[in-house]
Amino acid sequence: MLSVLAELQRELIVANTNDGLASARARGRRPRLTADQAELAQQLYDDREKTVQQIADMFNVPRSTVYGHLDKAKTVPRQPK
């Protein structure tokens, strides 16, 4: 009898976990940079005014976040000096 209750409880936990995961996926992630911040980051990067690290420090985010917000279609990779 106890095993039946334990199995039912486990099934409820799994169902609730799956519902929570589906709900979180539907909400999606909130972008770390606003549209204005992303535009400014793109402009600073394109004008070569700041490095990616400096831009990241301005917005208190990691470099990978800045790279994620840069427009890959019009961003030209920098050449070493």
N, CA, C and O of each residue as an XYZ file, in Angstrom:
324
protein
N       0.822     -1.194      0.000
C       0.000      0.000      0.000
C       0.869      1.264      0.000
O       0.581      2.238     -0.695
N       1.930      1.217      0.791
C       2.822      2.371      0.837
C       3.534      2.591     -0.496
O       3.788      3.730     -0.890
N       3.852      1.510     -1.180
C       4.525      1.651     -2.472
C       3.608      2.305     -3.505
O       4.077      3.051     -4.365
N       2.321      2.033     -3.425
C       1.354      2.650     -4.327
C       1.303      4.154     -4.077
O       1.282      4.946     -5.019
N       1.283      4.541     -2.810
C       1.269      5.969     -2.467
C       2.565      6.662     -2.894
O       2.544      7.789     -3.387
N       3.685      5.977     -2.698
C       4.971      6.549     -3.100
C       5.026      6.730     -4.618
O       5.533      7.739     -5.108
N       4.510      5.762     -5.350
C       4.497      5.861     -6.812
C       3.587      6.993     -7.270
O       3.932      7.722     -8.200
N       2.453      7.149     -6.644
C       1.537      8.244     -6.977
C       2.181      9.595     -6.690
O       2.068     10.530     -7.483
N       2.855      9.687     -5.553
C       3.524     10.936     -5.196
C       4.623     11.260     -6.209
O       4.782     12.416     -6.604
N       5.373     10.259     -6.626
C       6.429     10.468     -7.614
C       5.837     10.934     -8.939
O       6.383     11.835     -9.576
N       4.742     10.338     -9.353
C       4.088     10.746    -10.606
C       3.607     12.190    -10.524
O       3.692     12.924    -11.509
N       3.105     12.606     -9.369
C       2.677     13.995     -9.187
C       3.865     14.955     -9.269
O       3.768     16.022     -9.875
N       4.973     14.573     -8.661
C       6.173     15.416     -8.708
C       6.661     15.559    -10.139
O       6.984     16.666    -10.571
N       6.719     14.472    -10.872
C       7.169     14.512    -12.266
C       6.230     15.382    -13.107
O       6.689     16.188    -13.916
N       4.926     15.220    -12.918
C       3.951     16.010    -13.682
C       4.091     17.499    -13.366
O       4.067     18.328    -14.276
N       4.235     17.844    -12.089
C       4.388     19.251    -11.711
C       5.694     19.837    -12.239
O       5.731     20.994    -12.658
N       6.758     19.048    -12.219
C       8.043     19.512    -12.747
C       7.932     19.780    -14.243
O       8.405     20.807    -14.731
N       7.309     18.859    -14.966
C       7.155     19.047    -16.413
C       6.277     20.259    -16.727
O       6.552     20.985    -17.682
N       5.230     20.485    -15.941
C       4.381     21.661    -16.144
C       5.169     22.948    -15.907
O       5.027     23.916    -16.655
N       5.993     22.954    -14.870
C       6.815     24.124    -14.573
C       7.830     24.406    -15.664
O       8.039     25.559    -16.039
N       8.458     23.362    -16.172
C       9.423     23.532    -17.259
C       8.751     24.051    -18.521
O       9.303     24.917    -19.199
N       7.577     23.543    -18.846
C       6.847     24.001    -20.030
C       6.452     25.466    -19.872
O       6.533     26.240    -20.826
N       6.033     25.841    -18.687
C       5.662     27.232    -18.432
C       6.867     28.155    -18.579
O       6.757     29.230    -19.168
N       8.015     27.742    -18.047
C       9.231     28.558    -18.150
C       9.682     28.686    -19.597
O      10.124     29.757    -20.014
N       9.576     27.607    -20.370
C       9.954     27.681    -21.785
C       9.038     28.619    -22.552
O       9.489     29.324    -23.455
N       7.762     28.636    -22.206
C       6.803     29.506    -22.893
C       7.097     30.977    -22.596
O       6.915     31.834    -23.461
N       7.548     31.267    -21.384
C       7.860     32.652    -21.024
C       9.119     33.129    -21.714
O       9.213     34.300    -22.083
N      10.087     32.249    -21.896
C      11.343     32.622    -22.528
C      12.228     33.407    -21.580
O      11.887     33.625    -20.417
N      13.374     33.828    -22.101
C      14.319     34.588    -21.305
C      14.161     36.073    -21.575
O      13.860     36.497    -22.691
N      14.371     36.843    -20.533
C      14.353     38.289    -20.672
C      15.747     38.717    -21.127
O      16.741     38.296    -20.536
N      15.835     39.550    -22.171
C      17.156     39.979    -22.631
C      17.868     40.793    -21.551
O      17.236     41.575    -20.841
N      19.165     40.611    -21.429
C      19.935     41.318    -20.409
C      20.122     42.783    -20.782
O      20.212     43.637    -19.900
N      20.181     43.086    -22.080
C      20.315     44.467    -22.541
C      19.008     44.908    -23.179
O      18.364     44.136    -23.889
N      18.619     46.152    -22.924
C      17.435     46.688    -23.579
C      17.774     46.949    -25.040
O      18.933     46.848    -25.441
N      16.772     47.281    -25.826
C      17.003     47.564    -27.242
C      17.918     48.777    -27.401
O      18.785     48.793    -28.275
N      17.726     49.791    -26.558
C      18.577     50.984    -26.632
C      20.019     50.661    -26.265
O      20.951     51.152    -26.902
N      20.203     49.835    -25.237
C      21.549     49.457    -24.835
C      22.231     48.622    -25.920
O      23.420     48.796    -26.186
N      21.484     47.726    -26.538
C      22.047     46.898    -27.603
C      22.440     47.759    -28.799
O      23.472     47.526    -29.427
N      21.615     48.749    -29.107
C      21.928     49.663    -30.216
C      23.183     50.472    -29.909
O      24.038     50.651    -30.776
N      23.292     50.961    -28.673
C      24.473     51.722    -28.270
C      25.713     50.838    -28.304
O      26.772     51.276    -28.752
N      25.593     49.618    -27.842
C      26.719     48.683    -27.870
C      27.168     48.434    -29.305
O      28.366     48.408    -29.587
N      26.215     48.252    -30.207
C      26.548     48.037    -31.620
C      27.260     49.252    -32.198
O      28.239     49.116    -32.932
N      26.766     50.434    -31.866
C      27.366     51.673    -32.375
C      28.792     51.841    -31.844
O      29.705     52.165    -32.604
N      28.981     51.623    -30.549
C      30.317     51.753    -29.964
C      31.276     50.737    -30.561
O      32.443     51.046    -30.799
N      30.792     49.532    -30.803
C      31.636     48.493    -31.392
C      31.988     48.831    -32.837
O      33.143     48.707    -33.244
N      30.986     49.260    -33.613
C      31.230     49.580    -35.023
C      32.154     50.778    -35.193
O      32.978     50.806    -36.107
N      32.019     51.768    -34.314
C      32.862     52.967    -34.403
C      34.239     52.755    -33.793
O      35.083     53.651    -33.821
N      34.463     51.572    -33.243
C      35.727     51.213    -32.611
C      36.097     52.172    -31.473
O      37.272     52.439    -31.222
N      35.069     52.678    -30.797
C      35.310     53.560    -29.666
C      35.675     52.758    -28.423
O      36.496     53.199    -27.619
N      35.075     51.592    -28.261
C      35.289     50.772    -27.076
C      35.509     49.330    -27.499
O      35.054     48.895    -28.557
N      36.210     48.607    -26.656
C      36.357     47.168    -26.875
C      35.121     46.477    -26.320
O      34.319     47.085    -25.610
N      34.979     45.218    -26.647
C      33.834     44.458    -26.156
C      33.871     44.396    -24.631
O      32.829     44.486    -23.981
N      35.056     44.244    -24.062
C      35.171     44.194    -22.604
C      34.744     45.521    -21.976
O      34.076     45.524    -20.943
N      35.116     46.637    -22.580
C      34.718     47.943    -22.060
C      33.208     48.132    -22.158
O      32.586     48.673    -21.243
N      32.626     47.692    -23.253
C      31.167     47.784    -23.410
C      30.482     46.914    -22.362
O      29.494     47.330    -21.756
N      31.000     45.716    -22.150
C      30.423     44.815    -21.146
C      30.508     45.432    -19.754
O      29.570     45.329    -18.964
N      31.627     46.067    -19.462
C      31.784     46.718    -18.159
C      30.810     47.880    -17.995
O      30.322     48.125    -16.892
N      30.524     48.593    -19.074
C      29.568     49.708    -19.017
C      28.184     49.233    -18.568
O      27.506     49.908    -17.794
N      27.776     48.058    -19.066
C      26.432     47.552    -18.797
C      26.405     46.483    -17.707
O      25.353     45.911    -17.419
N      27.561     46.214    -17.103
C      27.665     45.196    -16.045
C      27.163     43.828    -16.497
O      26.393     43.173    -15.795
N      27.608     43.409    -17.672
C      27.260     42.095    -18.211
C      28.545     41.427    -18.700
O      29.548     42.110    -18.907
N      28.535     40.118    -18.887
C      29.719     39.451    -19.441
C      29.894     39.756    -20.929
O      28.953     40.170    -21.605
N      31.109     39.544    -21.422
C      31.397     39.788    -22.845
C      30.500     38.952    -23.739
O      30.079     39.416    -24.799
N      30.200     37.727    -23.330
C      29.374     36.851    -24.165
C      27.993     37.450    -24.398
O      27.401     37.240    -25.456
N      27.471     38.196    -23.422
C      26.175     38.849    -23.591
C      26.269     39.935    -24.655
O      25.372     40.074    -25.487
N      27.343     40.699    -24.629
C      27.528     41.751    -25.641
C      27.632     41.118    -27.015
O      26.990     41.577    -27.960
N      28.436     40.063    -27.136
C      28.562     39.374    -28.426
C      27.205     38.843    -28.891
O      26.912     38.869    -30.086
N      26.391     38.371    -27.979
C      25.075     37.850    -28.333
C      24.139     38.923    -28.862
O      23.242     38.624    -29.650
N      24.334     40.178    -28.441
C      23.467     41.268    -28.881
C      24.001     41.993    -30.126
O      23.272     42.775    -30.737
N      25.254     41.745    -30.508
C      25.783     42.385    -31.713
C      25.143     41.760    -32.943
O      24.919     40.551    -32.992
N      24.852     42.592    -33.935
C      24.243     42.127    -35.172
C      25.291     41.394    -35.994
O      26.235     42.006    -36.493
N      25.130     40.106    -36.132
C      26.132     39.299    -36.816
C      26.201     39.583    -38.315
O      27.228     39.337    -38.947
N      25.110     40.099    -38.884
C      25.078     40.351    -40.320
C      25.924     41.557    -40.697
O      26.562     41.568    -41.750
N      25.932     42.577    -39.838
C      26.684     43.783    -40.211
C      27.914     44.033    -39.359
O      28.609     45.027    -39.567
N      28.200     43.159    -38.406
C      29.370     43.306    -37.577
C      30.572     42.708    -38.293
O      30.561     41.543    -38.690
N      31.613     43.531    -38.451
C      32.831     43.085    -39.100
C      33.831     42.714    -38.014
O      34.088     43.523    -37.122
N      34.399     41.522    -38.064
C      35.377     41.147    -37.041
C      36.574     42.103    -37.077
O      37.008     42.554    -38.137
N      37.073     42.385    -35.915
C      38.206     43.303    -35.818
C      39.481     42.580    -36.196
O      39.661     41.397    -35.907
N      40.351     43.312    -36.841
C      41.654     42.777    -37.220
C      42.671     43.187    -36.154
O      42.599     44.301    -35.635
N      43.602     42.317    -35.825
C      44.625     42.702    -34.859
C      45.489     43.830    -35.409
O      45.733     43.924    -36.612
N      45.940     44.672    -34.505
C      46.769     45.815    -34.937
C      48.189     45.409    -35.149
O      49.021     46.241    -35.512
